[in-house]
Structure formats: C-alpha cells, structure tokens
C-alpha cells in the first residue's frame, strides 16, 4: 500500500496463516474466516502508514477482526457479491490443530458467535475480561456471563452422558 514499500505485503505473507487460524476460530468455518481476514487486512492496508509505526500490527489486525465480528452480531449485513472468485483458497498446514481435540471444532461451531468470540479472546488470545469487553464493545459482566455459559455448553457437548452423570453424582456426594 502507499508508503509501505512492500512492508504490508511482507506482513501479510508472513502472518496470514496465524491470522487465518484466529479468524477460523472466531467464525467457525473456512469461508467466513477467509472473508473476515480479507476484510480486516483491507482495513489494515488502508491504515498501514499509521499501523506500521505501532509495536503490534498483528494485534491491530486481530482486534479489527474481533470488532468486525462484534459489529456483525449487532447489525447483520448483506453480503456484497463480486464477479470473480479468489484465485486460491486459504491453505494453512497448522489449521489441523483446531481439529486435534476430538469434537472441539464442532462444539465451538455450535456456540452462538458472541460466546465463541468471548472464548477465543479470553482463552486463545489470553485477553483479560476488561480487554475482551473493550474489544467486543460490551461490559465486563457480559464477558463473564458469556464465557461461563459458553464453557458450560462446551462441557455439556463434549462430556459423554455417563461421565456427566458421574460428575453430578460426585458433586452431590460432596454437598
């Protein structure tokens, strides 16, 4: 982009796989992840002159992606169709790590988008509750409740029925 002398292109080439993984965890599917990364990188490219002077351009892109997702929940928008398709799909050899935990990707995909984003920001990005609230434009209490509900849903979907019943009986026995 302007004034970057190839720096932006280098940044994209080097950091795209990690940004794509982050977008995949936020959105829950490859196609939406590709769209999210593209939109965030487009916005970053426009602001590259300002962004490159900061200490953490990747953090800027990640925050942009989280904010784009938060805005999508607030107001659904129509897709903008284009004539041509991208030359190639995003390929990431490290994406399999999201699938390594049996059933985790399906369980995350089943969560509502806001709950999924809270978990990604809190546990994948390791942001504090305050930072997560600031990125998503909500209160700290909302982050706490969404995280609690999301973790409960993940536990319920990932624990076999027998293990869940044994856990409940164990808790009753301690009371």
C-alpha positions in Angstrom: 0.0 0.0 0.0 1.1 3.6 -0.1 4.3 4.5 1.7 4.8 0.9 2.9 7.3 -0.1 0.2 6.2 -3.8 0.3 6.1 -3.9 4.1 2.4 -4.5 4.1 2.7 -7.3 1.6 5.5 -8.9 3.6 3.5 -8.6 6.7 0.5 -10.4 5.0 2.7 -13.1 3.5 4.3 -13.8 6.9 1.3 -13.5 9.2 -1.6 -14.7 7.1 -1.6 -18.3 8.4 -1.8 -17.2 12.0 -4.4 -14.6 11.2 -6.4 -17.2 9.3 -6.4 -19.6 12.2 -7.6 -16.8 14.5 -10.4 -15.9 12.1 -11.3 -19.6 11.7 -11.7 -20.0 15.5 -13.8 -16.8 15.6 -16.1 -17.7 12.8 -16.3 -21.4 12.9 -15.8 -22.1 9.2 -13.3 -21.7 6.5 -15.3 -19.4 4.1 -16.3 -16.9 6.8 -12.7 -17.0 8.1 -11.4 -16.1 4.7 -13.9 -13.2 4.4 -13.0 -12.0 7.9 -9.3 -12.0 7.2 -9.8 -10.3 3.9 -11.9 -7.5 5.4 -9.5 -7.0 8.3 -6.5 -6.9 6.1 -8.2 -4.5 3.7 -8.9 -2.1 6.5 -5.3 -2.5 7.8 -3.9 -1.9 4.4 -5.7 1.4 4.2 -4.3 2.4 7.6 -0.9 0.8 7.1 1.1 4.0 7.3 -0.3 4.5 10.9 -0.4 0.8 11.9 3.2 0.0 10.9 4.5 2.6 13.3 2.9 0.8 16.3 4.5 -2.0 18.1 2.0 -4.7 17.2 0.5 -4.6 13.7 -0.8 -8.2 14.2 -2.6 -7.2 17.3 -4.2 -4.4 15.3 -5.5 -6.9 12.7 -6.7 -9.3 15.4 -8.6 -6.5 17.2 -10.0 -5.4 13.9 -11.3 -9.0 13.3 -12.9 -9.2 16.7 -14.6 -5.8 16.2 -15.8 -6.8 12.8 -17.4 -9.9 14.3 -19.0 -7.8 17.2 -20.5 -5.5 14.6 -21.9 -8.4 12.7 -23.8 -9.5 15.7 -25.2 -6.1 16.4 -26.4 -5.5 12.8 -26.5 -8.2 10.3 -25.4 -7.0 6.9 -25.9 -8.3 3.4 -23.1 -9.9 1.5 -21.5 -8.0 -1.3 -21.2 -10.3 -4.3 -18.3 -9.8 -6.7 -17.8 -11.0 -10.2 -14.7 -13.1 -9.8 -13.7 -15.7 -7.2 -10.4 -15.5 -5.3 -7.5 -17.2 -7.1 -7.0 -19.7 -4.4 -8.5 -20.8 -1.1 -6.6 -20.1 2.1 -4.4 -23.1 2.9 -2.9 -23.4 6.4 -1.0 -26.6 7.4 -1.4 -25.7 11.1 -5.2 -25.5 10.9 -5.4 -29.2 11.9 -4.5 -28.1 15.5 -8.0 -26.7 15.8 -9.4 -30.2 15.0 -7.0 -32.2 17.2 -9.2 -32.2 20.2 -12.0 -34.6 19.3 -15.2 -32.7 18.8 -13.9 -29.3 19.9 -14.3 -27.7 16.5 -17.9 -28.9 16.2 -18.6 -27.8 19.7 -17.2 -24.4 19.1 -19.0 -24.0 15.8 -22.3 -24.8 17.6 -21.8 -21.9 20.0 -23.5 -18.6 19.2 -21.0 -16.2 17.6 -20.7 -13.9 20.6 -20.0 -16.8 23.0 -17.4 -18.2 20.6 -15.7 -14.8 20.3 -15.5 -14.4 24.1 -13.9 -17.8 24.4 -11.4 -17.0 21.6 -10.4 -13.7 23.1 -10.2 -14.9 26.7 -8.5 -18.3 26.2 -7.0 -18.3 22.7 -5.8 -14.7 22.8 -5.5 -14.7 26.6 -7.0 -11.3 27.0 -8.3 -10.2 30.4 -12.1 -9.7 31.0 -11.6 -6.0 30.7 -9.7 -6.2 27.4 -12.2 -8.6 26.0 -15.1 -6.3 26.9 -13.3 -3.4 25.3 -12.6 -5.3 22.1 -16.2 -6.5 21.8 -17.8 -3.2 23.0 -19.7 -4.8 25.9 -19.5 -4.8 29.7 -17.1 -7.0 31.8 -20.2 -8.7 33.3 -21.3 -9.7 29.8 -17.9 -11.2 29.1 -18.1 -13.2 32.3 -21.6 -14.4 31.8 -21.0 -15.3 28.1 -17.8 -17.1 29.0 -19.5 -19.1 31.8 -22.4 -20.1 29.6 -20.1 -21.0 26.6 -17.9 -23.2 28.8 -20.9 -24.9 30.2 -22.2 -25.6 26.7 -18.8 -26.9 25.7 -18.6 -29.2 28.7 -22.1 -30.5 28.1 -21.4 -31.2 24.4 -18.0 -32.8 25.0 -18.7 -34.9 28.0 -20.3 -38.3 27.4 -23.6 -38.7 29.3 -22.1 -41.3 31.7 -19.2 -39.1 32.7 -21.6 -36.1 33.1 -23.9 -38.2 35.4 -20.9 -39.4 37.4 -19.7 -35.8 37.8 -23.1 -34.7 39.0 -23.3 -37.6 41.5 -19.8 -36.8 42.8 -20.8 -33.2 43.3 -24.0 -34.2 45.2 -21.9 -36.6 47.4 -19.6 -33.7 48.4 -22.5 -31.4 49.4 
